[in-house]
Every structure is written in structure tokens, then in C-alpha cells.
Amino acid sequence: MTIDPNAAAPEVVDRGTWQAEVDALRTREKAHTREGDAIAAARRRLPMVEVDPAITLTGPSGPVTLLETFEGRRQLIAYYFMWHAGRPAAEQCEGCTFFTSQVRELSALHSRDVTYATFCQGPYEESVRYRDFMGWDMPWYSAQDSLDALLAGRGPFVLACYLRQGDRVFETYWTTGRGVEAMDNSYALLDRTVYGRQEGWEDSPAGWPQRWTGTDDPLSADGRPLAQWSRLKAGGCSDDLGTAER
């Protein structure tokens, strides 16, 4: 998946000219950062809605309540992972796999009294084998039997934030679609490269490589989610989720 060495590239200029262009762009970047800070401040001022703390999920030891998934912390971030029941790993959600694969080090969240967990929309025993196959170690629960109460018709995938006040639970924020890019760093890094994400919707100069312009999924390669290939090459366990042993 290499870029054509003859692909179009930016104009070559002297360093002074280049730095002047970078400085002009930096002004816009700083304005974008400040607007992001202002939006985050507005999020902190949103009202909240109460959620039944006794809603049941399934974890490694069986049924647990929504309240218990906070693990004693004050706040909870939950990602609602899409699930294709009965299908092998290669046919599970590319986007959910892409974003979840980038959520690794949770210590900074924990230091702010925040728990992060995956609420899978499929059955626990089948989906946790996928978690293990992918080498993820974040808390994993099945929300399959409580999706109507938790999502209230939203989806297909959701990133939601909750606040605990004693034994009461409140939902404070949720997003879906490109909003879940908050979980990601790969796209943020690619956005800083000259060729960007190389996807057809991007506004790029003529001749820039854009390899994903039609029906091809930019988060898959050779019929399976991108993040699975490193697991297979490393000798990861069977990706037959119906028979794999934990």
C-alpha cells in the first residue's frame, strides 16, 4: 500500500517562503484550537439526563449494573461497539475495530476519576473472544439486552459520557459518526501529512493520491479490518469467534 513515487507533490520553495506559509496557517490552527476549547467549555455546561443505574450488562463474572461499570470512579466513558452476531473476526465492524484499537493507555483517564469501557452490542462470550483476539485489555461488557434503555434509538455506534452522583447515574454527552474520531490519533496525524487521509471526500490538489474514492473501505485491507493483520502476523489466537478458546 505504497504511494506512487511519481504522484503530484507540493511546489518546492526556499525555507523563508515556506516558513511564511506555515506561519499563516498556524494562525488558523490556533484559532481552530481556541474554538475547540470553547466547544469543550460548552459541553461542560450541558444539562444532563438521569439513567437507571440498575440497567443490566454482562461482564466477565456475569450480570453487572451500569453503576458497577464505573468501577468506583465518578465518571464513565463508554463506546458502544457494533457487533455482527455469528460472524468471524474478519467480518466484524471495521470502524469500531479501528477506533477501539487506538484506545490503549487509560492511566490519564483514571487519574481524572474517569473509567473507560466498551459496551458491545453483541453477546458477551462471543464478543469478548474478539477483544482477546485483538489484544485489547479495556473493560468489556455486553449491553445487548439493554440497548433500548441505554441508547434510546441512537446509533448505530455511540460514544457516551456518564456522571455518577452517589448511586444515581446521569448521561452528560454523546456523539456518533465522525464524533467518535475523539478516540483516534491516526487520522489526526494523517491530517498533518501532505497527502492527508487519501480519501475521496477530502479537498486535495489535483493529482494528489486518493486511493479510497469509491466503495472500498479505507479501514479494511484484503477483506478484514486493518488492525487485525498485525495480530495474525504475531500469531494471535484463532479468529473463528464461534469456536475459539479464551
BELCORJO-V110761 format. One record per pair of residues at least 24 apart in sequence whose C-alpha atoms are under 8 Angstrom apart, sorted by the first residue. I is the first residue (numbers start at 1). J is the second residue. D is the distance in whole Angstrom. If there is no record, write none. Layout:
I;J;D / I;J;D
//
This chain:
3;209;7 / 4;209;8 / 7;207;7 / 7;208;6 / 7;209;7 / 8;206;8 / 8;207;5 / 8;208;6 / 8;209;8 / 9;208;7 / 10;194;8 / 43;173;7 / 46;172;7 / 46;173;8 / 47;172;7 / 48;170;6 / 48;171;6 / 48;172;5 / 48;173;8 / 49;170;5 / 49;171;5 / 49;172;7 / 50;168;8 / 50;169;6 / 50;170;4 / 50;171;6 / 51;150;8 / 51;168;8 / 51;169;5 / 51;170;5 / 51;171;7 / 52;168;8 / 52;169;7 / 53;167;7 / 53;168;6 / 53;169;5 / 55;146;7 / 55;149;8 / 56;143;8 / 56;145;8 / 56;146;7 / 57;141;6 / 57;142;6 / 57;143;5 / 57;144;8 / 57;145;7 / 57;146;7 / 58;124;6 / 58;141;5 / 58;142;5 / 58;143;7 / 59;124;7 / 59;140;7 / 59;141;5 / 59;142;7 / 60;141;8 / 67;164;8 / 67;167;7 / 67;168;8 / 67;169;7 / 69;117;8 / 70;114;8 / 70;115;6 / 70;164;8 / 71;115;7 / 73;110;8 / 73;113;5 / 73;114;6 / 73;115;6 / 73;164;8 / 74;113;6 / 74;114;6 / 74;163;6 / 74;164;5 / 74;165;7 / 75;113;6 / 75;114;5 / 75;115;6 / 75;161;7 / 75;162;6 / 75;163;5 / 75;164;6 / 76;114;5 / 76;115;5 / 76;116;6 / 76;117;8 / 76;161;6 / 76;162;5 / 76;163;6 / 77;114;7 / 77;115;6 / 77;116;5 / 77;117;6 / 77;159;7 / 77;160;6 / 77;161;5 / 77;162;6 / 78;116;6 / 78;117;5 / 78;118;6 / 78;119;6 / 78;159;6 / 78;160;5 / 78;161;6 / 79;117;7 / 79;118;5 / 79;119;6 / 79;120;8 / 79;157;8 / 79;158;6 / 79;159;5 / 79;160;6 / 80;118;6 / 80;119;5 / 80;120;5 / 80;121;6 / 80;157;5 / 80;158;5 / 80;159;6 / 81;118;7 / 81;119;6 / 81;120;5 / 81;121;6 / 81;157;6 / 81;158;8 / 82;120;6 / 82;121;5 / 82;122;7 / 82;156;7 / 82;157;6 / 83;120;7 / 83;121;6 / 83;122;5 / 83;127;8 / 84;122;7 / 85;122;6 / 85;123;8 / 86;126;8 / 86;241;8 / 86;242;7 / 87;241;7 / 87;242;8 / 88;239;6 / 88;240;5 / 88;241;5 / 88;242;7 / 89;130;7 / 89;224;8 / 89;239;5 / 89;240;6 / 89;241;6 / 90;223;7 / 90;224;5 / 90;225;7 / 90;228;8 / 90;239;7 / 91;223;8 / 91;224;6 / 91;225;8 / 92;225;8 / 93;225;7 / 94;219;6 / 94;220;6 / 94;224;7 / 94;225;5 / 94;226;7 / 95;219;6 / 95;225;8 / 96;157;8 / 97;225;7 / 97;227;7 / 98;219;7 / 98;225;7 / 98;226;7 / 98;227;6 / 99;180;8 / 99;181;7 / 99;183;6 / 99;184;6 / 100;183;7 / 101;134;8 / 101;136;7 / 101;227;7 / 102;183;7 / 102;184;6 / 102;185;7 / 103;183;6 / 103;184;8 / 104;136;8 / 104;137;8 / 104;138;8 / 117;141;8 / 119;143;5 / 120;144;7 / 121;147;7 / 126;241;6 / 126;242;7 / 127;241;8 / 129;241;6 / 129;244;7 / 129;245;8 / 129;246;6 / 130;239;7 / 130;241;7 / 132;246;7 / 133;231;7 / 133;236;6 / 133;237;6 / 133;238;7 / 133;239;7 / 134;227;8 / 134;228;7 / 134;231;6 / 134;236;8 / 135;231;8
//
